[in-house]
């Protein structure tokens, strides 16, 4: 018997962020699992899976810890551009607080909650403005299997 796979938590959360009107008003479709090498326009939101709990055979679900990174880039004077990244991460945090559920063609997000609050860092490699926060996300297949 083939294993029942749960949809990717990262892809599902990226879909949620793109569909969320408050977030998409700030980033349009600039939400992905990594920053692009070319054509980068700020602000940009990246979504990464940090860890997760195992899937249960009789109830395949994924409870993942997701990291959100809000990127603001660098100003013309080479200083971090904090304002767009700060607005994006605070909007994201507010939307997670209000989260109820989200469904795509293949996935159902039953729960999303923030952890530890918002953190700020000038990215050591690029000197870009970056805020990040973690959240837990509970995802199951949309068909209930």
LUMROSE-277072 format. One record per residue: x, y, z of N, C-alpha, C in turn; residue in one letter; residue number from 0. Coordinates in Angstrom, 1 decimal, padded with zeros to 4 digits. Last residue first. Layout:
<nodes>
+--------+--------+--------+--------+--------+--------+--------+--------+--------+------+-----+
!    n.u !    n.v !    n.w !   ca.u !   ca.v !   ca.w !    c.u !    c.v !    c.w ! code ! pos !
+--------+--------+--------+--------+--------+--------+--------+--------+--------+------+-----+
!      X !      Y !      Z !      X !      Y !      Z !      X !      Y !      Z !    A ! NUM !
...
+--------+--------+--------+--------+--------+--------+--------+--------+--------+------+-----+
</nodes>
This chain:
<nodes>
+--------+--------+--------+--------+--------+--------+--------+--------+--------+------+-----+
!    n.u !    n.v !    n.w !   ca.u !   ca.v !   ca.w !    c.u !    c.v !    c.w ! code ! pos !
+--------+--------+--------+--------+--------+--------+--------+--------+--------+------+-----+
! -008.1 !  012.3 !  003.9 ! -007.4 !  011.0 !  004.1 ! -006.1 !  011.2 !  004.9 !    X ! 144 !
! -009.3 !  014.7 !  003.4 ! -009.6 !  014.0 !  004.7 ! -008.8 !  012.7 !  004.9 !    X ! 143 !
! -008.8 !  016.2 !  001.2 ! -009.7 !  015.1 !  001.0 ! -010.0 !  014.3 !  002.3 !    X ! 142 !
! -006.7 !  017.8 !  002.0 ! -008.1 !  018.4 !  001.8 ! -009.1 !  017.3 !  001.7 !    X ! 141 !
! -004.5 !  016.7 !  004.5 ! -005.0 !  016.6 !  003.2 ! -006.4 !  017.2 !  003.1 !    X ! 140 !
! -003.5 !  019.1 !  007.0 ! -003.9 !  017.8 !  006.6 ! -004.3 !  017.8 !  005.1 !    X ! 139 !
! -001.5 !  021.0 !  009.2 ! -002.0 !  020.8 !  007.8 ! -002.4 !  019.3 !  007.7 !    X ! 138 !
! -000.7 !  023.4 !  011.4 ! -001.3 !  022.1 !  011.4 ! -002.0 !  021.9 !  010.0 !    X ! 137 !
!  002.0 !  025.3 !  012.3 !  001.0 !  025.1 !  011.3 !  000.6 !  023.7 !  011.3 !    X ! 136 !
!  003.6 !  027.7 !  014.3 !  003.2 !  026.3 !  014.1 !  002.0 !  026.3 !  013.1 !    X ! 135 !
!  006.0 !  030.2 !  013.4 !  004.7 !  029.8 !  013.7 !  004.5 !  028.3 !  013.6 !    X ! 134 !
!  008.4 !  032.8 !  013.9 !  008.1 !  031.4 !  013.7 !  006.6 !  031.2 !  014.1 !    X ! 133 !
!  009.8 !  035.6 !  012.2 !  009.0 !  035.0 !  013.3 !  008.7 !  033.6 !  012.9 !    X ! 132 !
!  012.0 !  038.4 !  011.3 !  011.4 !  037.0 !  011.2 !  010.6 !  036.6 !  012.4 !    X ! 131 !
!  013.2 !  040.9 !  009.3 !  012.5 !  040.6 !  010.5 !  012.1 !  039.1 !  010.3 !    X ! 130 !
!  015.9 !  042.6 !  007.8 !  015.2 !  041.3 !  007.9 !  014.5 !  041.2 !  009.3 !    X ! 129 !
!  017.7 !  044.6 !  005.5 !  016.7 !  044.6 !  006.7 !  016.0 !  043.2 !  006.6 !    X ! 128 !
!  020.9 !  043.4 !  004.5 !  019.5 !  043.8 !  004.2 !  018.7 !  043.8 !  005.5 !    X ! 127 !
!  023.5 !  042.5 !  004.5 !  023.2 !  043.8 !  005.2 !  021.8 !  044.3 !  004.9 !    X ! 126 !
!  024.1 !  040.0 !  003.5 !  023.7 !  041.0 !  002.5 !  023.5 !  042.4 !  003.1 !    X ! 125 !
!  025.0 !  038.5 !  005.7 !  025.6 !  038.3 !  004.4 !  025.3 !  039.5 !  003.5 !    X ! 124 !
!  023.5 !  039.2 !  008.0 !  025.0 !  039.4 !  008.0 !  025.6 !  039.2 !  006.7 !    X ! 123 !
!  020.7 !  041.3 !  008.0 !  021.2 !  040.0 !  007.5 !  022.8 !  040.2 !  007.4 !    X ! 122 !
!  019.8 !  042.5 !  011.0 !  020.4 !  043.0 !  009.8 !  021.1 !  041.7 !  009.2 !    X ! 121 !
!  016.9 !  041.4 !  012.6 !  018.3 !  041.2 !  012.3 !  018.7 !  041.8 !  011.0 !    X ! 120 !
!  014.4 !  040.8 !  015.0 !  014.9 !  041.7 !  014.0 !  016.4 !  041.4 !  013.8 !    X ! 119 !
!  011.4 !  038.9 !  015.6 !  012.8 !  039.2 !  015.9 !  013.3 !  040.0 !  014.7 !    X ! 118 !
!  008.2 !  038.6 !  017.2 !  009.0 !  039.0 !  016.1 !  010.4 !  039.3 !  016.5 !    X ! 117 !
!  007.1 !  035.6 !  019.1 !  007.1 !  037.0 !  018.6 !  008.0 !  037.3 !  017.5 !    X ! 116 !
!  007.0 !  032.9 !  019.9 !  008.1 !  033.7 !  020.3 !  008.1 !  035.2 !  019.8 !    X ! 115 !
!  004.8 !  031.9 !  017.4 !  005.6 !  031.5 !  018.5 !  006.7 !  032.6 !  018.7 !    X ! 114 !
!  001.4 !  031.9 !  016.1 !  002.8 !  032.4 !  016.2 !  003.5 !  031.9 !  017.5 !    X ! 113 !
! -000.5 !  029.3 !  014.5 ! -000.3 !  030.2 !  015.6 !  001.2 !  030.6 !  015.7 !    X ! 112 !
! -003.0 !  027.7 !  012.8 ! -001.7 !  028.5 !  012.6 ! -001.6 !  029.4 !  013.8 !    X ! 111 !
! -004.9 !  025.0 !  011.6 ! -004.4 !  025.8 !  012.7 ! -003.1 !  026.5 !  012.3 !    X ! 110 !
! -005.6 !  023.7 !  009.3 ! -006.6 !  023.7 !  010.4 ! -006.2 !  024.7 !  011.5 !    X ! 109 !
! -005.5 !  023.8 !  006.0 ! -004.7 !  024.3 !  007.2 ! -005.7 !  024.5 !  008.3 !    X ! 108 !
! -005.6 !  021.4 !  003.7 ! -006.4 !  022.1 !  004.6 ! -005.6 !  022.5 !  005.8 !    X ! 107 !
! -004.8 !  020.8 !  000.2 ! -004.5 !  020.9 !  001.6 ! -005.5 !  021.7 !  002.4 !    X ! 106 !
! -005.5 !  020.8 ! -002.5 ! -005.0 !  019.6 ! -001.9 ! -004.8 !  019.6 ! -000.4 !    X ! 105 !
! -006.6 !  023.3 ! -003.2 ! -007.2 !  022.1 ! -003.8 ! -006.7 !  020.8 ! -003.1 !    X ! 104 !
! -006.7 !  024.7 !  000.1 ! -006.4 !  024.8 ! -001.3 ! -007.0 !  023.5 ! -001.9 !    X ! 103 !
! -008.0 !  026.6 !  002.9 ! -008.0 !  025.3 !  002.1 ! -007.5 !  025.7 !  000.7 !    X ! 102 !
! -007.7 !  027.6 !  006.3 ! -007.4 !  027.9 !  004.9 ! -007.4 !  026.6 !  004.1 !    X ! 101 !
! -008.9 !  029.2 !  009.3 ! -008.6 !  028.1 !  008.5 ! -008.3 !  028.5 !  007.0 !    X ! 100 !
! -008.2 !  031.5 !  011.0 ! -009.2 !  030.5 !  011.4 ! -009.0 !  029.2 !  010.6 !    X !  99 !
! -006.1 !  034.1 !  012.3 ! -006.3 !  032.9 !  011.4 ! -007.4 !  032.0 !  011.9 !    X !  98 !
! -005.3 !  036.3 !  013.7 ! -006.7 !  036.2 !  013.3 ! -007.1 !  034.9 !  012.5 !    X !  97 !
! -002.6 !  035.9 !  014.0 ! -003.4 !  036.0 !  015.2 ! -004.9 !  035.8 !  014.9 !    X !  96 !
! -001.8 !  036.1 !  011.3 ! -001.7 !  034.8 !  012.0 ! -002.6 !  034.8 !  013.2 !    X !  95 !
! -002.2 !  038.9 !  011.0 ! -003.0 !  037.9 !  010.2 ! -003.0 !  036.5 !  010.8 !    X !  94 !
! -000.3 !  039.9 !  012.7 ! -001.7 !  040.2 !  012.9 ! -002.6 !  039.2 !  012.2 !    X !  93 !
!  002.0 !  038.9 !  011.4 !  001.8 !  038.5 !  012.7 !  000.3 !  038.7 !  013.1 !    X !  92 !
!  001.8 !  040.3 !  008.9 !  001.8 !  038.9 !  009.0 !  001.4 !  038.4 !  010.4 !    X !  91 !
!  002.2 !  043.0 !  009.9 !  000.9 !  042.6 !  009.2 !  000.8 !  041.1 !  009.2 !    X !  90 !
!  004.8 !  042.8 !  010.8 !  003.7 !  043.1 !  011.8 !  002.3 !  042.7 !  011.2 !    X !  89 !
!  006.1 !  042.2 !  008.5 !  006.2 !  041.2 !  009.5 !  005.0 !  041.5 !  010.5 !    X !  88 !
!  005.6 !  044.6 !  006.9 !  005.2 !  043.3 !  006.4 !  005.1 !  042.3 !  007.6 !    X !  87 !
!  006.7 !  046.6 !  008.5 !  005.3 !  046.7 !  008.2 !  004.8 !  045.3 !  007.7 !    X !  86 !
!  009.4 !  045.8 !  008.4 !  008.7 !  045.9 !  009.7 !  007.2 !  045.9 !  009.5 !    X !  85 !
!  010.0 !  046.0 !  005.7 !  010.1 !  044.7 !  006.4 !  009.3 !  044.7 !  007.7 !    X !  84 !
!  009.7 !  048.8 !  005.3 !  008.9 !  047.8 !  004.6 !  008.9 !  046.4 !  005.2 !    X !  83 !
!  011.7 !  049.9 !  007.3 !  010.3 !  050.1 !  007.3 !  009.4 !  049.1 !  006.5 !    X !  82 !
!  014.5 !  049.2 !  006.9 !  013.7 !  048.5 !  007.9 !  012.2 !  048.7 !  007.7 !    X !  81 !
!  016.9 !  048.8 !  005.0 !  015.6 !  049.5 !  004.8 !  014.5 !  048.8 !  005.7 !    X !  80 !
!  020.2 !  049.3 !  006.1 !  019.0 !  048.4 !  006.0 !  017.8 !  049.3 !  005.8 !    X !  79 !
!  022.3 !  051.5 !  004.0 !  021.7 !  051.1 !  005.3 !  020.5 !  050.2 !  005.1 !    X !  78 !
!  023.1 !  052.5 !  001.6 !  023.6 !  051.2 !  002.0 !  023.2 !  050.8 !  003.5 !    X !  77 !
!  021.7 !  054.6 !  000.6 !  022.9 !  054.9 !  001.4 !  023.5 !  053.7 !  002.0 !    X !  76 !
!  019.5 !  053.4 ! -000.5 !  020.5 !  053.9 ! -001.5 !  021.8 !  054.3 ! -000.7 !    X !  75 !
!  018.7 !  050.6 !  001.6 !  018.5 !  051.9 !  001.1 !  019.7 !  052.3 !  000.2 !    X !  74 !
!  018.0 !  047.2 !  001.1 !  019.0 !  048.2 !  001.5 !  018.6 !  049.5 !  000.9 !    X !  73 !
!  015.4 !  044.9 !  002.1 !  016.4 !  045.4 !  001.3 !  017.3 !  046.4 !  001.9 !    X !  72 !
!  013.5 !  043.6 !  003.7 !  013.2 !  045.0 !  003.3 !  014.3 !  045.6 !  002.4 !    X !  71 !
!  011.8 !  040.6 !  004.3 !  013.0 !  041.3 !  003.8 !  012.6 !  042.7 !  003.3 !    X !  70 !
!  010.7 !  038.5 !  006.6 !  010.3 !  039.7 !  005.9 !  011.5 !  040.5 !  005.5 !    X !  69 !
!  010.3 !  035.1 !  006.9 !  011.3 !  036.2 !  006.9 !  010.8 !  037.3 !  006.0 !    X !  68 !
!  009.0 !  032.6 !  009.0 !  008.6 !  033.7 !  008.0 !  009.8 !  034.7 !  008.1 !    X !  67 !
!  009.2 !  029.2 !  009.5 !  009.8 !  030.5 !  009.8 !  009.4 !  031.4 !  008.6 !    X !  66 !
!  007.2 !  026.7 !  011.1 !  007.5 !  027.5 !  009.9 !  008.1 !  028.8 !  010.3 !    X !  65 !
!  006.8 !  023.5 !  012.1 !  007.3 !  024.9 !  012.6 !  007.8 !  025.6 !  011.4 !    X !  64 !
!  003.9 !  021.5 !  011.5 !  005.3 !  022.0 !  011.1 !  005.5 !  023.3 !  011.9 !    X !  63 !
!  002.3 !  018.8 !  011.6 !  002.4 !  020.0 !  012.4 !  003.8 !  020.5 !  012.3 !    X !  62 !
!  000.4 !  017.1 !  009.3 !  001.8 !  017.6 !  009.5 !  001.6 !  018.8 !  010.4 !    X !  61 !
! -001.3 !  013.9 !  009.3 ! -001.2 !  015.4 !  009.4 !  000.2 !  015.8 !  009.6 !    X !  60 !
! -003.0 !  011.1 !  008.8 ! -001.8 !  011.8 !  008.3 ! -002.0 !  013.3 !  008.3 !    X !  59 !
! -004.0 !  009.0 !  010.8 ! -004.5 !  010.4 !  010.6 ! -003.3 !  011.2 !  010.1 !    X !  58 !
! -002.7 !  006.6 !  010.9 ! -004.1 !  006.6 !  010.9 ! -004.8 !  008.0 !  010.6 !    X !  57 !
!  000.0 !  007.5 !  011.0 ! -000.4 !  006.5 !  010.0 ! -002.0 !  006.6 !  009.8 !    X !  56 !
!  001.0 !  010.8 !  011.5 !  000.4 !  009.6 !  012.1 ! -000.2 !  008.8 !  011.0 !    X !  55 !
!  004.2 !  012.3 !  011.0 !  002.8 !  012.1 !  010.5 !  002.3 !  010.8 !  011.2 !    X !  54 !
!  006.1 !  014.1 !  013.5 !  005.9 !  013.0 !  012.5 !  004.4 !  012.9 !  012.1 !    X !  53 !
!  006.4 !  017.7 !  013.5 !  006.1 !  016.4 !  014.1 !  005.9 !  015.3 !  013.1 !    X !  52 !
!  009.2 !  019.7 !  012.3 !  007.8 !  019.3 !  012.3 !  007.7 !  018.0 !  013.1 !    X !  51 !
!  011.1 !  022.6 !  011.4 !  011.0 !  021.2 !  011.8 !  009.5 !  020.9 !  011.8 !    X !  50 !
!  011.1 !  024.7 !  009.5 !  012.2 !  024.5 !  010.4 !  012.3 !  023.1 !  011.0 !    X !  49 !
!  010.4 !  025.8 !  006.3 !  010.1 !  024.8 !  007.3 !  011.3 !  024.6 !  008.2 !    X !  48 !
!  010.0 !  029.1 !  005.3 !  010.8 !  028.0 !  005.4 !  010.3 !  027.0 !  006.5 !    X !  47 !
!  009.3 !  031.8 !  003.2 !  008.7 !  030.8 !  004.1 !  009.5 !  029.6 !  004.1 !    X !  46 !
!  009.7 !  035.3 !  002.7 !  010.1 !  033.9 !  002.5 !  009.5 !  033.1 !  003.6 !    X !  45 !
!  008.6 !  038.2 !  001.1 !  008.4 !  037.3 !  002.2 !  008.9 !  035.9 !  001.9 !    X !  44 !
!  009.8 !  041.5 !  000.4 !  009.7 !  040.1 !  000.0 !  009.5 !  039.2 !  001.2 !    X !  43 !
!  009.2 !  044.9 ! -000.5 !  009.5 !  043.9 !  000.4 !  009.2 !  042.5 ! -000.2 !    X !  42 !
!  011.5 !  044.6 ! -003.2 !  011.2 !  044.5 ! -001.8 !  009.9 !  045.3 ! -001.6 !    X !  41 !
!  012.5 !  042.4 ! -005.8 !  011.8 !  043.7 ! -005.5 !  011.3 !  043.5 ! -004.0 !    X !  40 !
!  014.8 !  040.8 ! -007.8 !  014.3 !  040.9 ! -006.4 !  013.7 !  042.3 ! -006.2 !    X !  39 !
!  015.9 !  039.9 ! -010.1 !  014.6 !  040.5 ! -010.2 !  014.0 !  040.7 ! -008.8 !    X !  38 !
!  017.6 !  036.9 ! -009.1 !  017.5 !  038.0 ! -010.0 !  016.1 !  038.6 ! -009.9 !    X !  37 !
!  017.4 !  035.0 ! -007.1 !  018.8 !  035.5 ! -007.4 !  018.7 !  036.8 ! -008.3 !    X !  36 !
!  014.8 !  035.1 ! -004.7 !  015.3 !  034.9 ! -006.0 !  016.7 !  035.5 ! -006.2 !    X !  35 !
!  014.8 !  033.5 ! -001.5 !  014.9 !  034.7 ! -002.3 !  015.4 !  034.5 ! -003.7 !    X !  34 !
!  012.5 !  030.7 ! -001.1 !  013.8 !  031.3 ! -001.1 !  013.8 !  032.7 ! -001.8 !    X !  33 !
!  009.8 !  030.3 ! -001.1 !  010.6 !  029.5 ! -000.1 !  012.0 !  030.0 !  000.0 !    X !  32 !
!  007.8 !  033.3 ! -001.4 !  008.4 !  032.1 ! -001.9 !  009.2 !  031.4 ! -000.8 !    X !  31 !
!  006.2 !  036.1 ! -002.5 !  006.2 !  035.2 ! -001.4 !  006.8 !  033.9 ! -002.0 !    X !  30 !
!  005.1 !  038.3 ! -004.2 !  006.5 !  038.1 ! -003.8 !  006.6 !  037.3 ! -002.5 !    X !  29 !
!  002.7 !  039.1 ! -005.2 !  003.0 !  037.6 ! -005.2 !  004.4 !  037.3 ! -004.8 !    X !  28 !
!  002.3 !  041.7 ! -003.1 !  001.7 !  041.1 ! -004.3 !  001.9 !  039.6 ! -004.3 !    X !  27 !
!  003.0 !  042.7 ! -000.7 !  004.0 !  042.0 ! -001.4 !  003.6 !  041.5 ! -002.8 !    X !  26 !
!  000.9 !  044.2 !  000.4 !  002.2 !  044.6 !  000.6 !  003.2 !  044.0 ! -000.3 !    X !  25 !
! -001.4 !  042.8 ! -000.3 ! -001.4 !  044.2 ! -000.6 !  000.0 !  044.8 ! -000.4 !    X !  24 !
! -000.9 !  040.3 !  000.7 ! -000.6 !  040.5 ! -000.8 ! -000.7 !  042.0 ! -001.1 !    X !  23 !
! -001.7 !  040.7 !  003.4 ! -000.3 !  040.4 !  003.0 !  000.0 !  040.7 !  001.6 !    X !  22 !
! -004.4 !  041.2 !  003.1 ! -003.5 !  042.2 !  003.8 ! -002.1 !  042.0 !  003.5 !    X !  21 !
! -005.4 !  039.0 !  001.7 ! -005.4 !  040.3 !  001.1 ! -004.5 !  041.3 !  001.8 !    X !  20 !
! -003.9 !  035.9 !  001.0 ! -004.3 !  036.8 !  002.1 ! -004.3 !  038.2 !  001.6 !    X !  19 !
! -002.8 !  034.4 ! -001.0 ! -004.2 !  034.6 ! -001.0 ! -004.7 !  035.6 !  000.0 !    X !  18 !
! -000.1 !  034.3 ! -000.2 ! -000.4 !  035.0 ! -001.5 ! -001.9 !  035.3 ! -001.6 !    X !  17 !
! -000.4 !  032.9 !  002.2 !  000.1 !  034.3 !  002.2 ! -000.2 !  035.0 !  000.9 !    X !  16 !
! -001.3 !  030.4 !  001.1 ! -002.1 !  031.2 !  002.1 ! -001.7 !  032.6 !  002.1 !    X !  15 !
!  000.9 !  029.6 ! -000.4 ! -000.4 !  029.8 ! -001.1 ! -001.3 !  030.7 ! -000.2 !    X !  14 !
!  002.8 !  029.3 !  001.6 !  003.0 !  030.3 !  000.6 !  001.7 !  030.6 ! -000.1 !    X !  13 !
!  001.6 !  027.1 !  002.9 !  001.6 !  028.4 !  003.6 !  001.9 !  029.5 !  002.6 !    X !  12 !
!  001.9 !  025.2 !  001.0 !  000.5 !  025.5 !  001.4 !  000.5 !  026.9 !  002.1 !    X !  11 !
!  004.7 !  025.0 !  000.7 !  003.9 !  025.4 ! -000.4 !  002.5 !  025.8 !  000.0 !    X !  10 !
!  005.3 !  024.1 !  003.4 !  005.8 !  025.4 !  002.9 !  004.9 !  025.9 !  001.7 !    X !   9 !
!  004.0 !  021.6 !  003.6 !  003.6 !  022.7 !  004.5 !  004.1 !  024.1 !  004.0 !    X !   8 !
!  002.9 !  019.7 !  001.0 !  004.0 !  020.4 !  001.5 !  003.5 !  021.6 !  002.4 !    X !   7 !
!  000.3 !  017.3 !  001.9 !  000.9 !  018.3 !  001.0 !  002.0 !  019.1 !  001.7 !    X !   6 !
!  001.0 !  014.0 !  002.9 !  000.4 !  015.3 !  003.2 !  001.0 !  016.3 !  002.3 !    X !   5 !
!  000.5 !  010.8 !  001.4 !  001.3 !  012.0 !  001.6 !  000.5 !  013.2 !  002.0 !    X !   4 !
!  000.3 !  007.6 !  002.3 ! -000.6 !  008.8 !  002.0 !  000.2 !  010.0 !  002.4 !    X !   3 !
!  002.1 !  005.0 !  000.6 !  001.9 !  006.0 !  001.7 !  001.0 !  007.1 !  001.3 !    X !   2 !
!  000.6 !  002.2 ! -000.9 !  001.4 !  003.4 ! -001.0 !  001.1 !  004.3 !  000.2 !    X !   1 !
!  000.8 ! -001.2 !  000.0 !  000.0 !  000.0 !  000.0 !  000.9 !  001.2 !  000.0 !    X !   0 !
+--------+--------+--------+--------+--------+--------+--------+--------+--------+------+-----+
</nodes>
